[in-house]
């Protein structure tokens, strides 16, 4: 295979898209061209990686795709993938209702300098990992990590209907909105549950940020049932995110395995009307 082959070009561009982002800016999310498509409309799905909802395209590397799907009232089906391109996927929403789009990656490996890794643990609320590194006298050592993405997006076609809501996709780390955010009133909280391997994850930091003011973050740690409640007072696109880290399996040649969950949706401006 020569250096000009499509496969090598794809790998080079994908690696640049990931590694050109500072190591502390690991957020990855799904950004559809619209969160409110018409029934039958084709929606383009963009994968973004960056910080504070300012992101670069993450081009789809087929070797990293574990799942890229959409769930609706009829079940789960694959998204039409566009390997090596932006947008990364296309989906036709044939029926009205709430659609859950999900992307789960296979693990990638990275080595991170000690100072950068320590700062990243602090920012993501991974205090237990910091404490364990300190007990092992590893605080000043670089870290080898495998990381996986578990991103979801909620897209509403048509009116908000009773009984419709987010649905689990079986991701390793998964954020699930326990109320439909498109049916919330301004005075209501959004309950969100975080699961790891299908079980509630307690004590994890969950952060919500809005594109109109990403510096004004909402943050809370999950309770014993893996839940947080968020008061989303601002309209516009929201990103909810969480990170979980565990010791890496011995055959991975890494010390740590991390899982990055995200959930995106858009709260409509009340002056623009509602779906109801």
C-alpha positions as protocol buffer text, in pm:
chain_id: "A"
residue {
  index: 1
  type: UNK
  ca { x: 0 y: 0 z: 0 }
}
residue {
  index: 2
  type: UNK
  ca { x: 154 y: 332 z: -102 }
}
residue {
  index: 3
  type: UNK
  ca { x: 141 y: 659 z: 91 }
}
residue {
  index: 4
  type: UNK
  ca { x: -121 y: 807 z: -140 }
}
residue {
  index: 5
  type: UNK
  ca { x: -375 y: 529 z: -85 }
}
residue {
  index: 6
  type: UNK
  ca { x: -723 y: 632 z: 41 }
}
residue {
  index: 7
  type: UNK
  ca { x: -678 y: 416 z: 353 }
}
residue {
  index: 8
  type: UNK
  ca { x: -356 y: 592 z: 458 }
}
residue {
  index: 9
  type: UNK
  ca { x: -500 y: 934 z: 382 }
}
residue {
  index: 10
  type: UNK
  ca { x: -804 y: 855 z: 599 }
}
residue {
  index: 11
  type: UNK
  ca { x: -587 y: 741 z: 890 }
}
residue {
  index: 12
  type: UNK
  ca { x: -363 y: 1046 z: 863 }
}
residue {
  index: 13
  type: UNK
  ca { x: -652 y: 1291 z: 858 }
}
residue {
  index: 14
  type: UNK
  ca { x: -832 y: 1113 z: 1143 }
}
residue {
  index: 15
  type: UNK
  ca { x: -520 y: 1106 z: 1359 }
}
residue {
  index: 16
  type: UNK
  ca { x: -464 y: 1477 z: 1297 }
}
residue {
  index: 17
  type: UNK
  ca { x: -825 y: 1560 z: 1385 }
}
residue {
  index: 18
  type: UNK
  ca { x: -788 y: 1385 z: 1721 }
}
residue {
  index: 19
  type: UNK
  ca { x: -430 y: 1465 z: 1817 }
}
residue {
  index: 20
  type: UNK
  ca { x: -437 y: 1830 z: 1711 }
}
residue {
  index: 21
  type: UNK
  ca { x: -690 y: 1891 z: 1988 }
}
residue {
  index: 22
  type: UNK
  ca { x: -523 y: 1962 z: 2326 }
}
residue {
  index: 23
  type: UNK
  ca { x: -521 y: 1653 z: 2545 }
}
residue {
  index: 24
  type: UNK
  ca { x: -733 y: 1829 z: 2806 }
}
residue {
  index: 25
  type: UNK
  ca { x: -1006 y: 1893 z: 2546 }
}
residue {
  index: 26
  type: UNK
  ca { x: -1141 y: 1545 z: 2493 }
}
residue {
  index: 27
  type: UNK
  ca { x: -1511 y: 1624 z: 2456 }
}
residue {
  index: 28
  type: UNK
  ca { x: -1673 y: 1448 z: 2163 }
}
residue {
  index: 29
  type: UNK
  ca { x: -2035 y: 1490 z: 2061 }
}
residue {
  index: 30
  type: UNK
  ca { x: -2287 y: 1437 z: 1783 }
}
residue {
  index: 31
  type: UNK
  ca { x: -2417 y: 1751 z: 1615 }
}
residue {
  index: 32
  type: UNK
  ca { x: -2702 y: 1696 z: 1366 }
}
residue {
  index: 33
  type: UNK
  ca { x: -2769 y: 1960 z: 1101 }
}
residue {
  index: 34
  type: UNK
  ca { x: -3104 y: 2012 z: 1275 }
}
residue {
  index: 35
  type: UNK
  ca { x: -3254 y: 1883 z: 1599 }
}
residue {
  index: 36
  type: UNK
  ca { x: -3606 y: 1947 z: 1460 }
}
residue {
  index: 37
  type: UNK
  ca { x: -3633 y: 1783 z: 1117 }
}
residue {
  index: 38
  type: UNK
  ca { x: -3952 y: 1732 z: 922 }
}
residue {
  index: 39
  type: UNK
  ca { x: -4085 y: 1379 z: 889 }
}
residue {
  index: 40
  type: UNK
  ca { x: -3906 y: 1208 z: 601 }
}
residue {
  index: 41
  type: UNK
  ca { x: -3616 y: 1454 z: 605 }
}
residue {
  index: 42
  type: UNK
  ca { x: -3256 y: 1332 z: 570 }
}
residue {
  index: 43
  type: UNK
  ca { x: -3045 y: 1460 z: 860 }
}
residue {
  index: 44
  type: UNK
  ca { x: -2667 y: 1485 z: 839 }
}
residue {
  index: 45
  type: UNK
  ca { x: -2479 y: 1376 z: 1152 }
}
residue {
  index: 46
  type: UNK
  ca { x: -2155 y: 1552 z: 1233 }
}
residue {
  index: 47
  type: UNK
  ca { x: -1906 y: 1414 z: 1487 }
}
residue {
  index: 48
  type: UNK
  ca { x: -1717 y: 1686 z: 1670 }
}
residue {
  index: 49
  type: UNK
  ca { x: -1422 y: 1683 z: 1909 }
}
residue {
  index: 50
  type: UNK
  ca { x: -1310 y: 1987 z: 2104 }
}
residue {
  index: 51
  type: UNK
  ca { x: -1383 y: 2199 z: 2406 }
}
residue {
  index: 52
  type: UNK
  ca { x: -1670 y: 2423 z: 2519 }
}
residue {
  index: 53
  type: UNK
  ca { x: -1877 y: 2313 z: 2219 }
}
residue {
  index: 54
  type: UNK
  ca { x: -1617 y: 2450 z: 1978 }
}
residue {
  index: 55
  type: UNK
  ca { x: -1505 y: 2146 z: 1785 }
}
residue {
  index: 56
  type: UNK
  ca { x: -1323 y: 2015 z: 1482 }
}
residue {
  index: 57
  type: UNK
  ca { x: -1468 y: 1746 z: 1255 }
}
residue {
  index: 58
  type: UNK
  ca { x: -1397 y: 1392 z: 1365 }
}
residue {
  index: 59
  type: UNK
  ca { x: -1377 y: 1197 z: 1040 }
}
residue {
  index: 60
  type: UNK
  ca { x: -1512 y: 846 z: 1059 }
}
residue {
  index: 61
  type: UNK
  ca { x: -1242 y: 579 z: 1076 }
}
residue {
  index: 62
  type: UNK
  ca { x: -1415 y: 246 z: 998 }
}
residue {
  index: 63
  type: UNK
  ca { x: -1173 y: 57 z: 1223 }
}
residue {
  index: 64
  type: UNK
  ca { x: -1295 y: 259 z: 1523 }
}
residue {
  index: 65
  type: UNK
  ca { x: -1669 y: 226 z: 1467 }
}
residue {
  index: 66
  type: UNK
  ca { x: -1837 y: -14 z: 1707 }
}
residue {
  index: 67
  type: UNK
  ca { x: -2192 y: 122 z: 1666 }
}
residue {
  index: 68
  type: UNK
  ca { x: -2341 y: 409 z: 1467 }
}
residue {
  index: 69
  type: UNK
  ca { x: -2718 y: 372 z: 1496 }
}
residue {
  index: 70
  type: UNK
  ca { x: -3053 y: 544 z: 1534 }
}
residue {
  index: 71
  type: UNK
  ca { x: -3332 y: 420 z: 1761 }
}
residue {
  index: 72
  type: UNK
  ca { x: -3699 y: 506 z: 1709 }
}
residue {
  index: 73
  type: UNK
  ca { x: -4036 y: 350 z: 1780 }
}
residue {
  index: 74
  type: UNK
  ca { x: -3962 y: 67 z: 1535 }
}
residue {
  index: 75
  type: UNK
  ca { x: -3632 y: -39 z: 1688 }
}
residue {
  index: 76
  type: UNK
  ca { x: -3263 y: 24 z: 1617 }
}
residue {
  index: 77
  type: UNK
  ca { x: -3110 y: 49 z: 1271 }
}
residue {
  index: 78
  type: UNK
  ca { x: -2767 y: 151 z: 1134 }
}
residue {
  index: 79
  type: UNK
  ca { x: -2693 y: 505 z: 1026 }
}
residue {
  index: 80
  type: UNK
  ca { x: -2570 y: 546 z: 667 }
}
residue {
  index: 81
  type: UNK
  ca { x: -2198 y: 592 z: 726 }
}
residue {
  index: 82
  type: UNK
  ca { x: -1968 y: 825 z: 532 }
}
residue {
  index: 83
  type: UNK
  ca { x: -1621 y: 692 z: 618 }
}
residue {
  index: 84
  type: UNK
  ca { x: -1350 y: 955 z: 614 }
}
residue {
  index: 85
  type: UNK
  ca { x: -1594 y: 1240 z: 546 }
}
residue {
  index: 86
  type: UNK
  ca { x: -1781 y: 1514 z: 726 }
}
residue {
  index: 87
  type: UNK
  ca { x: -2071 y: 1478 z: 800 }
}
residue {
  index: 88
  type: UNK
  ca { x: -1994 y: 1127 z: 925 }
}
residue {
  index: 89
  type: UNK
  ca { x: -2343 y: 986 z: 875 }
}
residue {
  index: 90
  type: UNK
  ca { x: -2688 y: 1033 z: 727 }
}
residue {
  index: 91
  type: UNK
  ca { x: -3027 y: 922 z: 855 }
}
residue {
  index: 92
  type: UNK
  ca { x: -3375 y: 955 z: 712 }
}
residue {
  index: 93
  type: UNK
  ca { x: -3638 y: 1007 z: 981 }
}
residue {
  index: 94
  type: UNK
  ca { x: -3937 y: 843 z: 819 }
}
residue {
  index: 95
  type: UNK
  ca { x: -4174 y: 882 z: 1113 }
}
residue {
  index: 96
  type: UNK
  ca { x: -4249 y: 1158 z: 1363 }
}
residue {
  index: 97
  type: UNK
  ca { x: -4126 y: 1123 z: 1719 }
}
residue {
  index: 98
  type: UNK
  ca { x: -3810 y: 1129 z: 1927 }
}
residue {
  index: 99
  type: UNK
  ca { x: -3510 y: 964 z: 1762 }
}
residue {
  index: 100
  type: UNK
  ca { x: -3199 y: 862 z: 1955 }
}
residue {
  index: 101
  type: UNK
  ca { x: -2877 y: 871 z: 1752 }
}
residue {
  index: 102
  type: UNK
  ca { x: -2574 y: 695 z: 1898 }
}
residue {
  index: 103
  type: UNK
  ca { x: -2207 y: 647 z: 1816 }
}
residue {
  index: 104
  type: UNK
  ca { x: -1982 y: 411 z: 2013 }
}
residue {
  index: 105
  type: UNK
  ca { x: -1615 y: 372 z: 1926 }
}
residue {
  index: 106
  type: UNK
  ca { x: -1364 y: 97 z: 1971 }
}
residue {
  index: 107
  type: UNK
  ca { x: -1079 y: 191 z: 2206 }
}
residue {
  index: 108
  type: UNK
  ca { x: -786 y: 407 z: 2099 }
}
residue {
  index: 109
  type: UNK
  ca { x: -451 y: 423 z: 2278 }
}
residue {
  index: 110
  type: UNK
  ca { x: -267 y: 734 z: 2389 }
}
residue {
  index: 111
  type: UNK
  ca { x: 24 y: 820 z: 2619 }
}
residue {
  index: 112
  type: UNK
  ca { x: -17 y: 1140 z: 2818 }
}
residue {
  index: 113
  type: UNK
  ca { x: 252 y: 1339 z: 3006 }
}
residue {
  index: 114
  type: UNK
  ca { x: 215 y: 1343 z: 3384 }
}
residue {
  index: 115
  type: UNK
  ca { x: 117 y: 1709 z: 3425 }
}
residue {
  index: 116
  type: UNK
  ca { x: -141 y: 1691 z: 3146 }
}
residue {
  index: 117
  type: UNK
  ca { x: -288 y: 1368 z: 3280 }
}
residue {
  index: 118
  type: UNK
  ca { x: -311 y: 1503 z: 3635 }
}
residue {
  index: 119
  type: UNK
  ca { x: -488 y: 1816 z: 3513 }
}
residue {
  index: 120
  type: UNK
  ca { x: -728 y: 1609 z: 3303 }
}
residue {
  index: 121
  type: UNK
  ca { x: -816 y: 1391 z: 3605 }
}
residue {
  index: 122
  type: UNK
  ca { x: -888 y: 1706 z: 3806 }
}
residue {
  index: 123
  type: UNK
  ca { x: -1105 y: 1865 z: 3536 }
}
residue {
  index: 124
  type: UNK
  ca { x: -1312 y: 1549 z: 3482 }
}
residue {
  index: 125
  type: UNK
  ca { x: -1363 y: 1482 z: 3853 }
}
residue {
  index: 126
  type: UNK
  ca { x: -1167 y: 1154 z: 3850 }
}
residue {
  index: 127
  type: UNK
  ca { x: -1047 y: 1195 z: 4208 }
}
residue {
  index: 128
  type: UNK
  ca { x: -1030 y: 821 z: 4279 }
}
residue {
  index: 129
  type: UNK
  ca { x: -780 y: 772 z: 3996 }
}
residue {
  index: 130
  type: UNK
  ca { x: -567 y: 1062 z: 4123 }
}
residue {
  index: 131
  type: UNK
  ca { x: -566 y: 908 z: 4472 }
}
residue {
  index: 132
  type: UNK
  ca { x: -471 y: 567 z: 4338 }
}
residue {
  index: 133
  type: UNK
  ca { x: -183 y: 713 z: 4138 }
}
residue {
  index: 134
  type: UNK
  ca { x: -64 y: 894 z: 4451 }
}
residue {
  index: 135
  type: UNK
  ca { x: -73 y: 571 z: 4655 }
}
residue {
  index: 136
  type: UNK
  ca { x: 139 y: 404 z: 4387 }
}
residue {
  index: 137
  type: UNK
  ca { x: 384 y: 697 z: 4369 }
}
residue {
  index: 138
  type: UNK
  ca { x: 284 y: 746 z: 4004 }
}
residue {
  index: 139
  type: UNK
  ca { x: 175 y: 1112 z: 4020 }
}
residue {
  index: 140
  type: UNK
  ca { x: 486 y: 1229 z: 3834 }
}
residue {
  index: 141
  type: UNK
  ca { x: 472 y: 944 z: 3580 }
}
residue {
  index: 142
  type: UNK
  ca { x: 313 y: 963 z: 3234 }
}
residue {
  index: 143
  type: UNK
  ca { x: 2 y: 755 z: 3177 }
}
residue {
  index: 144
  type: UNK
  ca { x: -87 y: 510 z: 2903 }
}
residue {
  index: 145
  type: UNK
  ca { x: -460 y: 510 z: 2843 }
}
residue {
  index: 146
  type: UNK
  ca { x: -715 y: 346 z: 2616 }
}
residue {
  index: 147
  type: UNK
  ca { x: -1026 y: 557 z: 2562 }
}
residue {
  index: 148
  type: UNK
  ca { x: -1367 y: 493 z: 2405 }
}
residue {
  index: 149
  type: UNK
  ca { x: -1646 y: 729 z: 2297 }
}
residue {
  index: 150
  type: UNK
  ca { x: -2014 y: 679 z: 2384 }
}
residue {
  index: 151
  type: UNK
  ca { x: -2202 y: 969 z: 2222 }
}
residue {
  index: 152
  type: UNK
  ca { x: -2577 y: 1019 z: 2182 }
}
residue {
  index: 153
  type: UNK
  ca { x: -2805 y: 1287 z: 2039 }
}
residue {
  index: 154
  type: UNK
  ca { x: -3182 y: 1340 z: 2070 }
}
residue {
  index: 155
  type: UNK
  ca { x: -3360 y: 1454 z: 1754 }
}
residue {
  index: 156
  type: UNK
  ca { x: -3731 y: 1542 z: 1751 }
}
residue {
  index: 157
  type: UNK
  ca { x: -3942 y: 1516 z: 1436 }
}
residue {
  index: 158
  type: UNK
  ca { x: -4291 y: 1659 z: 1474 }
}
residue {
  index: 159
  type: UNK
  ca { x: -4474 y: 1722 z: 1800 }
}
residue {
  index: 160
  type: UNK
  ca { x: -4369 y: 1607 z: 2145 }
}
residue {
  index: 161
  type: UNK
  ca { x: -4579 y: 1303 z: 2237 }
}
residue {
  index: 162
  type: UNK
  ca { x: -4656 y: 1154 z: 2577 }
}
residue {
  index: 163
  type: UNK
  ca { x: -4447 y: 850 z: 2659 }
}
residue {
  index: 164
  type: UNK
  ca { x: -4165 y: 932 z: 2420 }
}
residue {
  index: 165
  type: UNK
  ca { x: -3819 y: 971 z: 2563 }
}
residue {
  index: 166
  type: UNK
  ca { x: -3455 y: 880 z: 2551 }
}
residue {
  index: 167
  type: UNK
  ca { x: -3376 y: 510 z: 2521 }
}
residue {
  index: 168
  type: UNK
  ca { x: -3067 y: 316 z: 2635 }
}
residue {
  index: 169
  type: UNK
  ca { x: -2851 y: 191 z: 2349 }
}
residue {
  index: 170
  type: UNK
  ca { x: -2642 y: -49 z: 2556 }
}
residue {
  index: 171
  type: UNK
  ca { x: -2325 y: 164 z: 2553 }
}
residue {
  index: 172
  type: UNK
  ca { x: -2052 y: 86 z: 2808 }
}
residue {
  index: 173
  type: UNK
  ca { x: -2095 y: 432 z: 2965 }
}
residue {
  index: 174
  type: UNK
  ca { x: -2429 y: 591 z: 2886 }
}
residue {
  index: 175
  type: UNK
  ca { x: -2622 y: 904 z: 2974 }
}
residue {
  index: 176
  type: UNK
  ca { x: -3000 y: 861 z: 2958 }
}
residue {
  index: 177
  type: UNK
  ca { x: -3241 y: 1154 z: 2991 }
}
residue {
  index: 178
  type: UNK
  ca { x: -3524 y: 1023 z: 3209 }
}
residue {
  index: 179
  type: UNK
  ca { x: -3763 y: 1290 z: 3083 }
}
residue {
  index: 180
  type: UNK
  ca { x: -3799 y: 1409 z: 2728 }
}
residue {
  index: 181
  type: UNK
  ca { x: -3609 y: 1743 z: 2725 }
}
residue {
  index: 182
  type: UNK
  ca { x: -3833 y: 1866 z: 2445 }
}
residue {
  index: 183
  type: UNK
  ca { x: -4133 y: 1844 z: 2677 }
}
residue {
  index: 184
  type: UNK
  ca { x: -3980 y: 2032 z: 2971 }
}
residue {
  index: 185
  type: UNK
  ca { x: -4117 y: 2359 z: 3103 }
}
residue {
  index: 186
  type: UNK
  ca { x: -3882 y: 2634 z: 3218 }
}
residue {
  index: 187
  type: UNK
  ca { x: -3940 y: 2553 z: 3585 }
}
residue {
  index: 188
  type: UNK
  ca { x: -3872 y: 2178 z: 3553 }
}
residue {
  index: 189
  type: UNK
  ca { x: -3550 y: 1982 z: 3605 }
}
residue {
  index: 190
  type: UNK
  ca { x: -3413 y: 1727 z: 3364 }
}
residue {
  index: 191
  type: UNK
  ca { x: -3333 y: 1401 z: 3546 }
}
residue {
  index: 192
  type: UNK
  ca { x: -3039 y: 1220 z: 3388 }
}
residue {
  index: 193
  type: UNK
  ca { x: -2907 y: 875 z: 3473 }
}
residue {
  index: 194
  type: UNK
  ca { x: -2553 y: 754 z: 3415 }
}
residue {
  index: 195
  type: UNK
  ca { x: -2484 y: 382 z: 3377 }
}
residue {
  index: 196
  type: UNK
  ca { x: -2163 y: 184 z: 3342 }
}
residue {
  index: 197
  type: UNK
  ca { x: -2195 y: -162 z: 3192 }
}
residue {
  index: 198
  type: UNK
  ca { x: -2571 y: -135 z: 3237 }
}
residue {
  index: 199
  type: UNK
  ca { x: -2560 y: -53 z: 3609 }
}
residue {
  index: 200
  type: UNK
  ca { x: -2604 y: 286 z: 3784 }
}
residue {
  index: 201
  type: UNK
  ca { x: -2273 y: 467 z: 3835 }
}
residue {
  index: 202
  type: UNK
  ca { x: -2257 y: 659 z: 4164 }
}
residue {
  index: 203
  type: UNK
  ca { x: -2026 y: 949 z: 4245 }
}
residue {
  index: 204
  type: UNK
  ca { x: -1945 y: 1043 z: 3885 }
}
residue {
  index: 205
  type: UNK
  ca { x: -1920 y: 1406 z: 3776 }
}
residue {
  index: 206
  type: UNK
  ca { x: -2184 y: 1505 z: 3519 }
}
residue {
  index: 207
  type: UNK
  ca { x: -2142 y: 1842 z: 3344 }
}
residue {
  index: 208
  type: UNK
  ca { x: -2391 y: 2030 z: 3125 }
}
residue {
  index: 209
  type: UNK
  ca { x: -2301 y: 2325 z: 2903 }
}
residue {
  index: 210
  type: UNK
  ca { x: -2487 y: 2539 z: 2655 }
}
residue {
  index: 211
  type: UNK
  ca { x: -2347 y: 2670 z: 2327 }
}
residue {
  index: 212
  type: UNK
  ca { x: -2469 y: 3024 z: 2396 }
}
residue {
  index: 213
  type: UNK
  ca { x: -2262 y: 3044 z: 2716 }
}
residue {
  index: 214
  type: UNK
  ca { x: -2037 y: 2737 z: 2751 }
}
residue {
  index: 215
  type: UNK
  ca { x: -1838 y: 2888 z: 3038 }
}
residue {
  index: 216
  type: UNK
  ca { x: -2148 y: 2878 z: 3260 }
}
residue {
  index: 217
  type: UNK
  ca { x: -2143 y: 2507 z: 3330 }
}
residue {
  index: 218
  type: UNK
  ca { x: -2380 y: 2305 z: 3547 }
}
residue {
  index: 219
  type: UNK
  ca { x: -2210 y: 2024 z: 3739 }
}
residue {
  index: 220
  type: UNK
  ca { x: -2325 y: 1761 z: 3986 }
}
residue {
  index: 221
  type: UNK
  ca { x: -2216 y: 1418 z: 4103 }
}
residue {
  index: 222
  type: UNK
  ca { x: -2447 y: 1123 z: 4056 }
}
residue {
  index: 223
  type: UNK
  ca { x: -2630 y: 981 z: 4358 }
}
residue {
  index: 224
  type: UNK
  ca { x: -2637 y: 613 z: 4458 }
}
residue {
  index: 225
  type: UNK
  ca { x: -2883 y: 546 z: 4175 }
}
residue {
  index: 226
  type: UNK
  ca { x: -2658 y: 714 z: 3917 }
}
residue {
  index: 227
  type: UNK
  ca { x: -2887 y: 1016 z: 3885 }
}
residue {
  index: 228
  type: UNK
  ca { x: -2847 y: 1392 z: 3869 }
}
residue {
  index: 229
  type: UNK
  ca { x: -3108 y: 1663 z: 3816 }
}
residue {
  index: 230
  type: UNK
  ca { x: -3028 y: 1960 z: 3593 }
}
residue {
  index: 231
  type: UNK
  ca { x: -3218 y: 2289 z: 3563 }
}
residue {
  index: 232
  type: UNK
  ca { x: -3165 y: 2393 z: 3201 }
}
residue {
  index: 233
  type: UNK
  ca { x: -3287 y: 2750 z: 3196 }
}
residue {
  index: 234
  type: UNK
  ca { x: -3124 y: 2858 z: 2870 }
}
residue {
  index: 235
  type: UNK
  ca { x: -3243 y: 2777 z: 2517 }
}
residue {
  index: 236
  type: UNK
  ca { x: -3004 y: 2654 z: 2248 }
}
residue {
  index: 237
  type: UNK
  ca { x: -2789 y: 2343 z: 2207 }
}
residue {
  index: 238
  type: UNK
  ca { x: -2694 y: 2153 z: 2522 }
}
residue {
  index: 239
  type: UNK
  ca { x: -2413 y: 1905 z: 2578 }
}
residue {
  index: 240
  type: UNK
  ca { x: -2424 y: 1679 z: 2884 }
}
residue {
  index: 241
  type: UNK
  ca { x: -2109 y: 1478 z: 2946 }
}
residue {
  index: 242
  type: UNK
  ca { x: -1939 y: 1240 z: 3189 }
}
residue {
  index: 243
  type: UNK
  ca { x: -1615 y: 1042 z: 3205 }
}
residue {
  index: 244
  type: UNK
  ca { x: -1541 y: 716 z: 3387 }
}
residue {
  index: 245
  type: UNK
  ca { x: -1200 y: 554 z: 3426 }
}
residue {
  index: 246
  type: UNK
  ca { x: -1102 y: 206 z: 3542 }
}
residue {
  index: 247
  type: UNK
  ca { x: -780 y: 1 z: 3539 }
}
residue {
  index: 248
  type: UNK
  ca { x: -713 y: -122 z: 3187 }
}
residue {
  index: 249
  type: UNK
  ca { x: -723 y: -493 z: 3106 }
}
residue {
  index: 250
  type: UNK
  ca { x: -372 y: -644 z: 3123 }
}
residue {
  index: 251
  type: UNK
  ca { x: -355 y: -729 z: 2751 }
}
residue {
  index: 252
  type: UNK
  ca { x: -397 y: -365 z: 2642 }
}
residue {
  index: 253
  type: UNK
  ca { x: -48 y: -243 z: 2741 }
}
residue {
  index: 254
  type: UNK
  ca { x: -211 y: 53 z: 2920 }
}
residue {
  index: 255
  type: UNK
  ca { x: -268 y: 143 z: 3283 }
}
residue {
  index: 256
  type: UNK
  ca { x: -612 y: 300 z: 3247 }
}
residue {
  index: 257
  type: UNK
  ca { x: -926 y: 264 z: 3038 }
}
residue {
  index: 258
  type: UNK
  ca { x: -1158 y: 563 z: 3007 }
}
residue {
  index: 259
  type: UNK
  ca { x: -1509 y: 595 z: 2868 }
}
residue {
  index: 260
  type: UNK
  ca { x: -1649 y: 930 z: 2752 }
}
residue {
  index: 261
  type: UNK
  ca { x: -2028 y: 970 z: 2742 }
}
residue {
  index: 262
  type: UNK
  ca { x: -2210 y: 1263 z: 2586 }
}
residue {
  index: 263
  type: UNK
  ca { x: -2569 y: 1359 z: 2513 }
}
residue {
  index: 264
  type: UNK
  ca { x: -2679 y: 1650 z: 2291 }
}
residue {
  index: 265
  type: UNK
  ca { x: -3015 y: 1812 z: 2223 }
}
residue {
  index: 266
  type: UNK
  ca { x: -3154 y: 2161 z: 2169 }
}
residue {
  index: 267
  type: UNK
  ca { x: -3391 y: 2360 z: 2390 }
}
residue {
  index: 268
  type: UNK
  ca { x: -3607 y: 2581 z: 2171 }
}
residue {
  index: 269
  type: UNK
  ca { x: -3631 y: 2952 z: 2229 }
}
residue {
  index: 270
  type: UNK
  ca { x: -3978 y: 3007 z: 2384 }
}
residue {
  index: 271
  type: UNK
  ca { x: -4032 y: 3302 z: 2151 }
}
residue {
  index: 272
  type: UNK
  ca { x: -3992 y: 3064 z: 1856 }
}
residue {
  index: 273
  type: UNK
  ca { x: -4285 y: 2849 z: 1966 }
}
residue {
  index: 274
  type: UNK
  ca { x: -4297 y: 2490 z: 2087 }
}
residue {
  index: 275
  type: UNK
  ca { x: -4364 y: 2146 z: 1947 }
}
residue {
  index: 276
  type: UNK
  ca { x: -4685 y: 2107 z: 2138 }
}
